[in-house]
Amino acid sequence: MPIQHIDLTGRASDYPEALSTSDNAQPPLWRVLLYPHRSMNAQGFVWVIGILSVGLSIPLLGVMGTAVLWGVLPFLVLTVGAVWYFIMRNFRDGHIVEELSLWEDTLTLVRVDPKGTRRDWRANPYWVRVDEHDEPVEHYLTLKGGPRDVELGAFLSAEERVKLKREIEDQLRALTP
């Protein structure tokens, strides 16, 4: 599932891959990682390329040993190469990670894009509000309350964004006395 909760029961220490930290060096009360859904793993990629290669080579059996083979072969190789390239590009473009962390005095959102660009957002949780819009996608979420408004989990499904909104609001409500 593209929403991963980091277990911090018993005020456990931060996990080593944490993107955000607080000024008071305490572990967060709540932390969640968001990332795009992956429908195909590396093994699935191998199967797709293998089946495609075998399937495209079947027509070559009829033209083996003729000059037609050399006319058709480059197009088949280009097809397999193009499928390989675009699947790998899709994998790279999907390397987006958003980490939302909540402390008693700070809420942080750290987003790392596929190219490694890191964007940080920090606000006082007392003033943070989770807004839901129907554009550009259904149940589009934004966080308001810091120096700027930020989008949250735009790559998640609509159902996952609704669930995430409820979780964030519950966590923010638990902080207020």
C-alpha positions in Angstrom: 0.0 0.0 0.0 1.4 3.5 -0.9 0.8 4.7 2.7 3.3 3.3 5.2 3.0 4.2 8.8 6.2 4.2 10.8 5.7 2.4 14.1 6.7 4.8 16.9 5.1 3.0 19.8 6.6 3.6 23.2 8.3 6.7 21.9 10.6 4.6 19.8 13.7 6.2 18.3 13.6 7.5 14.8 14.1 5.1 12.0 17.4 5.7 10.2 15.8 6.7 6.8 13.8 9.6 8.2 13.8 12.6 6.0 12.6 15.1 8.6 13.8 15.9 12.1 12.6 18.3 14.9 14.6 20.9 16.6 14.1 19.3 20.0 15.6 15.9 18.9 12.5 14.0 20.0 11.0 11.3 17.8 7.7 12.3 16.2 4.3 11.4 17.7 3.2 10.3 14.2 4.9 9.7 10.9 3.7 8.4 7.6 5.5 7.8 4.2 3.6 8.3 1.0 4.7 6.9 -2.4 3.1 6.0 -5.7 1.6 2.5 -6.2 3.8 0.1 -8.1 1.8 -2.5 -10.1 4.9 -4.2 -11.6 8.0 -5.3 -9.8 11.4 -6.2 -11.2 10.3 -9.8 -11.8 7.2 -8.6 -13.7 9.5 -6.4 -15.9 11.6 -9.4 -16.8 8.5 -11.4 -17.7 7.1 -8.6 -19.9 10.3 -8.1 -21.8 10.8 -11.9 -22.2 7.3 -12.5 -23.5 7.5 -9.5 -25.8 10.8 -10.7 -27.2 9.6 -14.3 -27.8 6.3 -13.1 -29.2 8.0 -10.7 -31.6 10.5 -13.3 -32.7 7.8 -15.8 -33.8 7.2 -14.0 -37.1 10.9 -14.2 -37.8 10.8 -18.0 -38.1 9.1 -17.7 -41.4 11.7 -15.4 -42.9 14.8 -17.1 -41.5 17.6 -17.2 -44.0 16.1 -14.5 -46.3 16.9 -10.9 -46.9 13.5 -10.0 -45.4 14.8 -10.9 -42.0 17.2 -8.0 -42.0 14.4 -5.6 -43.0 12.1 -6.7 -40.2 14.7 -7.3 -37.4 15.6 -3.7 -36.7 12.0 -2.8 -36.1 11.5 -5.6 -33.7 14.6 -4.7 -31.8 13.5 -1.0 -31.7 10.1 -2.1 -30.4 11.6 -4.1 -27.5 14.1 -1.3 -26.8 11.3 1.3 -26.7 9.2 -0.8 -24.4 12.3 -1.3 -22.1 13.1 2.4 -22.1 9.5 3.6 -21.3 9.0 1.0 -18.5 12.3 2.0 -16.9 11.4 5.7 -17.3 8.1 5.0 -15.6 10.0 3.3 -12.7 12.3 6.4 -12.4 9.4 8.9 -12.5 7.6 7.0 -9.7 10.4 7.5 -7.2 8.5 10.2 -5.3 8.4 10.0 -1.6 6.5 12.3 0.8 7.1 12.0 4.5 4.6 13.7 6.9 5.8 13.9 10.5 4.0 15.3 13.5 5.5 16.6 16.8 3.7 18.5 19.5 5.0 21.8 18.2 5.8 21.1 14.5 4.3 19.4 11.5 6.7 18.8 8.6 6.2 17.6 5.1 9.3 16.5 3.1 8.9 15.7 -0.6 11.7 14.1 -2.6 11.1 14.2 -6.4 12.4 11.6 -8.9 15.5 13.7 -9.7 16.4 14.0 -6.0 15.1 17.5 -5.5 14.0 17.9 -1.9 11.3 20.3 -0.7 10.5 20.9 3.0 7.5 22.5 4.5 7.1 23.2 8.3 4.2 24.6 10.3 2.8 24.8 13.7 0.2 22.0 13.9 -2.2 24.2 15.9 -2.7 26.3 12.7 -2.6 23.6 10.1 -5.7 22.8 8.1 -6.2 20.0 5.6 -8.3 21.1 2.7 -9.9 18.9 0.1 -10.6 20.1 -3.5 -12.1 18.4 -6.5 -9.6 19.8 -9.0 -7.1 18.9 -10.5 -8.0 15.4 -9.2 -10.8 14.1 -7.1 -10.2 14.6 -3.4 -7.1 16.6 -4.0 -5.5 17.5 -0.6 -3.6 20.6 0.4 -2.1 21.6 3.8 -2.5 25.2 4.9 -1.0 26.9 7.8 2.6 27.4 7.1 4.4 29.9 4.9 2.7 28.4 1.8 0.0 25.9 0.9 1.4 22.5 -0.2 -0.2 19.6 -2.0 -0.2 16.2 -0.3 -0.3 12.8 -1.9 -1.5 13.8 -5.4 -0.2 10.5 -6.7 -2.4 8.5 -4.3 -5.9 7.1 -5.3 -9.0 9.1 -4.3 -9.9 6.6 -1.6 -6.4 6.8 -0.1 -6.5 10.6 0.0 -9.8 10.5 1.8 -8.4 8.0 4.4 -5.2 10.1 4.7 -7.2 13.3 5.4 -9.1 11.6 8.2 -5.9 10.3 9.7 -4.2 13.7 9.7 -7.3 15.4 11.1 -7.5 12.8 13.9 -3.8 13.3 14.7 -4.2 17.1 14.8 -7.3 16.8 16.9 -5.5 14.6 19.4 -2.9 17.3 20.0 -5.4 19.9 21.1 -6.4 19.8 24.7 
